[in-house]
Amino acid sequence: MDAQDAVVTFLMADDDPDDRMLTAKALREHHAISGMAFVEDGEELMDYLCRRGQYVNPASSPRPGVILLDLNMPRKDGRQALREIKTDPHLRTIPVIILTTSKAEEDILRSYDLGVNAYITKPVTFQALVDVTRVLAQFWCEIVMLPNFSNGVSNV
């Protein structure tokens, strides 16, 4: 691992508490991420990213290096949130990975059209989830170079 590992925070937006818990557990098995944050819907995701409400403090709500986004959530779904993220000049550089149960071709095409970086169908077993998160953690924490926004470059 290199120095970038220390700055990568995964932010997961998913309304299912079991999915959040299992994904966090799977990612922790790899010791490859510095932090994990969770929100339950698209409204809360945008509050986090825009530093509103309970997310105003960057120390407790660091800018994520990667967003894991479910499509089907209450209040504001993942499609709506993805559109907002990818049209905002301060947020669009954050990689977004769809992690959802939907295998619908329409959802896949629409997500890529909106600018998603990857589309993954949620694995059905914990071991498969561990395997997927291992690859995600390795790719986004060890292989890919992400922008370092901790140096004050971003307005967010």
Buried (B, 14 or more C-beta within 10 A) or exposed (E): EEEBBEBBBBBBBBBBEEBBEBBBEBBEEBEBBBEBBBBBBBBBBBBBBBBEEEBEEEEEBBBBBBBBBBBBBEEBBBBBBBBBBBEBEBBEBBBBBBBBBBEEEEBBEBBEEBEBBBBBBBBEEEEEBBEBBBEBBBBBBBEBEBBBBEEEEBEE
